[in-house]
Amino acid sequence: MSNYIILSKISPDALKEPDDFRKMADTVKKKIKDECPDVVWKDSYAVKGQFDVVDIVESPDPAQVDKASMIIRSHGRSDTQTMQASPWKEFLESV
């Protein structure tokens, strides 16, 4: 199973009403769960800086991670960047 990091920059329009934002987040979560069953959500963080959210996921299927990222983009009104990530120890062993 591969690890992925999805970085999201939320559109300012998505933050106008906190209740609407929470509903949107629930919709995104449900849609990913229903449409991307091989994506396992490990954790999510709100961060300060260039991005607003960092999601850490695992999946054997990169296409499903791509789909999850597109769901975040379209339904979560965010720009996303997705990266495959290797655990540091595994990386060191491979070099």
Biotite code that builds the C-alpha atoms (Angstrom):
import biotite.structure as struc

atoms = struc.array([
    struc.Atom([0.000, 0.000, 0.000], chain_id="A", res_id=1, res_name="MET", atom_name="CA", element="C"),
    struc.Atom([1.434, 3.396, -0.971], chain_id="A", res_id=2, res_name="SER", atom_name="CA", element="C"),
    struc.Atom([1.274, 6.590, 1.052], chain_id="A", res_id=3, res_name="ASN", atom_name="CA", element="C"),
    struc.Atom([0.083, 9.881, -0.383], chain_id="A", res_id=4, res_name="TYR", atom_name="CA", element="C"),
    struc.Atom([-0.116, 13.451, 0.841], chain_id="A", res_id=5, res_name="ILE", atom_name="CA", element="C"),
    struc.Atom([-2.892, 15.675, -0.498], chain_id="A", res_id=6, res_name="ILE", atom_name="CA", element="C"),
    struc.Atom([-2.294, 19.394, 0.023], chain_id="A", res_id=7, res_name="LEU", atom_name="CA", element="C"),
    struc.Atom([-5.360, 21.631, -0.312], chain_id="A", res_id=8, res_name="SER", atom_name="CA", element="C"),
    struc.Atom([-5.795, 25.375, -0.608], chain_id="A", res_id=9, res_name="LYS", atom_name="CA", element="C"),
    struc.Atom([-9.426, 26.162, 0.178], chain_id="A", res_id=10, res_name="ILE", atom_name="CA", element="C"),
    struc.Atom([-11.245, 28.750, -1.930], chain_id="A", res_id=11, res_name="SER", atom_name="CA", element="C"),
    struc.Atom([-12.186, 31.880, 0.066], chain_id="A", res_id=12, res_name="PRO", atom_name="CA", element="C"),
    struc.Atom([-15.786, 31.332, -1.113], chain_id="A", res_id=13, res_name="ASP", atom_name="CA", element="C"),
    struc.Atom([-15.906, 28.065, 0.822], chain_id="A", res_id=14, res_name="ALA", atom_name="CA", element="C"),
    struc.Atom([-15.266, 29.851, 4.117], chain_id="A", res_id=15, res_name="LEU", atom_name="CA", element="C"),
    struc.Atom([-18.016, 32.472, 4.050], chain_id="A", res_id=16, res_name="LYS", atom_name="CA", element="C"),
    struc.Atom([-20.411, 30.502, 6.270], chain_id="A", res_id=17, res_name="GLU", atom_name="CA", element="C"),
    struc.Atom([-18.898, 28.073, 8.811], chain_id="A", res_id=18, res_name="PRO", atom_name="CA", element="C"),
    struc.Atom([-21.970, 25.824, 8.775], chain_id="A", res_id=19, res_name="ASP", atom_name="CA", element="C"),
    struc.Atom([-21.853, 25.575, 4.983], chain_id="A", res_id=20, res_name="ASP", atom_name="CA", element="C"),
    struc.Atom([-18.147, 24.715, 5.188], chain_id="A", res_id=21, res_name="PHE", atom_name="CA", element="C"),
    struc.Atom([-18.825, 21.906, 7.675], chain_id="A", res_id=22, res_name="ARG", atom_name="CA", element="C"),
    struc.Atom([-21.573, 20.506, 5.423], chain_id="A", res_id=23, res_name="LYS", atom_name="CA", element="C"),
    struc.Atom([-19.246, 20.676, 2.434], chain_id="A", res_id=24, res_name="MET", atom_name="CA", element="C"),
    struc.Atom([-16.534, 18.816, 4.393], chain_id="A", res_id=25, res_name="ALA", atom_name="CA", element="C"),
    struc.Atom([-19.050, 16.092, 5.333], chain_id="A", res_id=26, res_name="ASP", atom_name="CA", element="C"),
    struc.Atom([-20.152, 15.790, 1.692], chain_id="A", res_id=27, res_name="THR", atom_name="CA", element="C"),
    struc.Atom([-16.544, 15.432, 0.509], chain_id="A", res_id=28, res_name="VAL", atom_name="CA", element="C"),
    struc.Atom([-15.805, 12.806, 3.169], chain_id="A", res_id=29, res_name="LYS", atom_name="CA", element="C"),
    struc.Atom([-18.879, 10.726, 2.254], chain_id="A", res_id=30, res_name="LYS", atom_name="CA", element="C"),
    struc.Atom([-18.269, 10.998, -1.492], chain_id="A", res_id=31, res_name="LYS", atom_name="CA", element="C"),
    struc.Atom([-14.655, 9.839, -1.138], chain_id="A", res_id=32, res_name="ILE", atom_name="CA", element="C"),
    struc.Atom([-15.689, 6.980, 1.136], chain_id="A", res_id=33, res_name="LYS", atom_name="CA", element="C"),
    struc.Atom([-18.361, 5.854, -1.365], chain_id="A", res_id=34, res_name="ASP", atom_name="CA", element="C"),
    struc.Atom([-16.375, 6.329, -4.585], chain_id="A", res_id=35, res_name="GLU", atom_name="CA", element="C"),
    struc.Atom([-12.822, 5.546, -3.457], chain_id="A", res_id=36, res_name="CYS", atom_name="CA", element="C"),
    struc.Atom([-13.109, 2.464, -1.229], chain_id="A", res_id=37, res_name="PRO", atom_name="CA", element="C"),
    struc.Atom([-9.396, 1.630, -1.468], chain_id="A", res_id=38, res_name="ASP", atom_name="CA", element="C"),
    struc.Atom([-8.345, 5.019, -0.092], chain_id="A", res_id=39, res_name="VAL", atom_name="CA", element="C"),
    struc.Atom([-7.661, 4.772, 3.648], chain_id="A", res_id=40, res_name="VAL", atom_name="CA", element="C"),
    struc.Atom([-7.636, 8.129, 5.414], chain_id="A", res_id=41, res_name="TRP", atom_name="CA", element="C"),
    struc.Atom([-4.805, 8.207, 7.960], chain_id="A", res_id=42, res_name="LYS", atom_name="CA", element="C"),
    struc.Atom([-5.041, 11.802, 9.190], chain_id="A", res_id=43, res_name="ASP", atom_name="CA", element="C"),
    struc.Atom([-5.860, 15.398, 8.303], chain_id="A", res_id=44, res_name="SER", atom_name="CA", element="C"),
    struc.Atom([-4.296, 18.606, 9.560], chain_id="A", res_id=45, res_name="TYR", atom_name="CA", element="C"),
    struc.Atom([-5.242, 22.268, 9.259], chain_id="A", res_id=46, res_name="ALA", atom_name="CA", element="C"),
    struc.Atom([-1.990, 24.105, 8.585], chain_id="A", res_id=47, res_name="VAL", atom_name="CA", element="C"),
    struc.Atom([-0.768, 27.653, 8.213], chain_id="A", res_id=48, res_name="LYS", atom_name="CA", element="C"),
    struc.Atom([1.163, 28.630, 5.130], chain_id="A", res_id=49, res_name="GLY", atom_name="CA", element="C"),
    struc.Atom([0.780, 28.026, 1.415], chain_id="A", res_id=50, res_name="GLN", atom_name="CA", element="C"),
    struc.Atom([-1.862, 25.304, 1.963], chain_id="A", res_id=51, res_name="PHE", atom_name="CA", element="C"),
    struc.Atom([-4.788, 25.086, 4.378], chain_id="A", res_id=52, res_name="ASP", atom_name="CA", element="C"),
    struc.Atom([-5.146, 21.327, 4.783], chain_id="A", res_id=53, res_name="VAL", atom_name="CA", element="C"),
    struc.Atom([-2.776, 18.352, 4.678], chain_id="A", res_id=54, res_name="VAL", atom_name="CA", element="C"),
    struc.Atom([-4.425, 14.936, 4.263], chain_id="A", res_id=55, res_name="ASP", atom_name="CA", element="C"),
    struc.Atom([-2.427, 11.737, 4.632], chain_id="A", res_id=56, res_name="ILE", atom_name="CA", element="C"),
    struc.Atom([-3.890, 8.695, 2.886], chain_id="A", res_id=57, res_name="VAL", atom_name="CA", element="C"),
    struc.Atom([-2.908, 5.180, 1.862], chain_id="A", res_id=58, res_name="GLU", atom_name="CA", element="C"),
    struc.Atom([-4.037, 3.224, -1.162], chain_id="A", res_id=59, res_name="SER", atom_name="CA", element="C"),
    struc.Atom([-2.885, 0.413, -3.432], chain_id="A", res_id=60, res_name="PRO", atom_name="CA", element="C"),
    struc.Atom([-4.583, 2.220, -6.330], chain_id="A", res_id=61, res_name="ASP", atom_name="CA", element="C"),
    struc.Atom([-3.161, 5.596, -7.413], chain_id="A", res_id=62, res_name="PRO", atom_name="CA", element="C"),
    struc.Atom([-6.203, 6.170, -9.648], chain_id="A", res_id=63, res_name="ALA", atom_name="CA", element="C"),
    struc.Atom([-8.454, 6.204, -6.588], chain_id="A", res_id=64, res_name="GLN", atom_name="CA", element="C"),
    struc.Atom([-6.164, 8.734, -4.889], chain_id="A", res_id=65, res_name="VAL", atom_name="CA", element="C"),
    struc.Atom([-6.415, 10.877, -8.032], chain_id="A", res_id=66, res_name="ASP", atom_name="CA", element="C"),
    struc.Atom([-10.199, 10.582, -7.879], chain_id="A", res_id=67, res_name="LYS", atom_name="CA", element="C"),
    struc.Atom([-10.237, 11.523, -4.180], chain_id="A", res_id=68, res_name="ALA", atom_name="CA", element="C"),
    struc.Atom([-8.139, 14.570, -5.003], chain_id="A", res_id=69, res_name="SER", atom_name="CA", element="C"),
    struc.Atom([-10.575, 15.550, -7.763], chain_id="A", res_id=70, res_name="MET", atom_name="CA", element="C"),
    struc.Atom([-13.511, 15.172, -5.360], chain_id="A", res_id=71, res_name="ILE", atom_name="CA", element="C"),
    struc.Atom([-11.746, 17.538, -2.954], chain_id="A", res_id=72, res_name="ILE", atom_name="CA", element="C"),
    struc.Atom([-11.205, 19.979, -5.822], chain_id="A", res_id=73, res_name="ARG", atom_name="CA", element="C"),
    struc.Atom([-14.727, 19.930, -7.165], chain_id="A", res_id=74, res_name="SER", atom_name="CA", element="C"),
    struc.Atom([-16.877, 19.420, -4.081], chain_id="A", res_id=75, res_name="HIS", atom_name="CA", element="C"),
    struc.Atom([-14.490, 20.938, -1.554], chain_id="A", res_id=76, res_name="GLY", atom_name="CA", element="C"),
    struc.Atom([-13.831, 24.041, -3.638], chain_id="A", res_id=77, res_name="ARG", atom_name="CA", element="C"),
    struc.Atom([-10.084, 23.673, -3.222], chain_id="A", res_id=78, res_name="SER", atom_name="CA", element="C"),
    struc.Atom([-6.932, 23.590, -5.279], chain_id="A", res_id=79, res_name="ASP", atom_name="CA", element="C"),
    struc.Atom([-5.002, 20.418, -4.549], chain_id="A", res_id=80, res_name="THR", atom_name="CA", element="C"),
    struc.Atom([-1.553, 18.995, -5.001], chain_id="A", res_id=81, res_name="GLN", atom_name="CA", element="C"),
    struc.Atom([-0.985, 15.272, -4.465], chain_id="A", res_id=82, res_name="THR", atom_name="CA", element="C"),
    struc.Atom([2.344, 13.616, -3.772], chain_id="A", res_id=83, res_name="MET", atom_name="CA", element="C"),
    struc.Atom([3.341, 10.020, -3.228], chain_id="A", res_id=84, res_name="GLN", atom_name="CA", element="C"),
    struc.Atom([5.320, 9.688, -0.013], chain_id="A", res_id=85, res_name="ALA", atom_name="CA", element="C"),
    struc.Atom([7.797, 7.056, 1.132], chain_id="A", res_id=86, res_name="SER", atom_name="CA", element="C"),
    struc.Atom([8.544, 6.399, 4.788], chain_id="A", res_id=87, res_name="PRO", atom_name="CA", element="C"),
    struc.Atom([11.975, 7.829, 5.541], chain_id="A", res_id=88, res_name="TRP", atom_name="CA", element="C"),
    struc.Atom([13.492, 4.480, 6.611], chain_id="A", res_id=89, res_name="LYS", atom_name="CA", element="C"),
    struc.Atom([12.293, 2.792, 3.416], chain_id="A", res_id=90, res_name="GLU", atom_name="CA", element="C"),
    struc.Atom([13.692, 5.655, 1.358], chain_id="A", res_id=91, res_name="PHE", atom_name="CA", element="C"),
    struc.Atom([17.091, 5.365, 3.035], chain_id="A", res_id=92, res_name="LEU", atom_name="CA", element="C"),
    struc.Atom([17.162, 1.628, 2.379], chain_id="A", res_id=93, res_name="GLU", atom_name="CA", element="C"),
    struc.Atom([16.489, 2.192, -1.317], chain_id="A", res_id=94, res_name="SER", atom_name="CA", element="C"),
    struc.Atom([19.343, 4.650, -1.906], chain_id="A", res_id=95, res_name="VAL", atom_name="CA", element="C"),
])
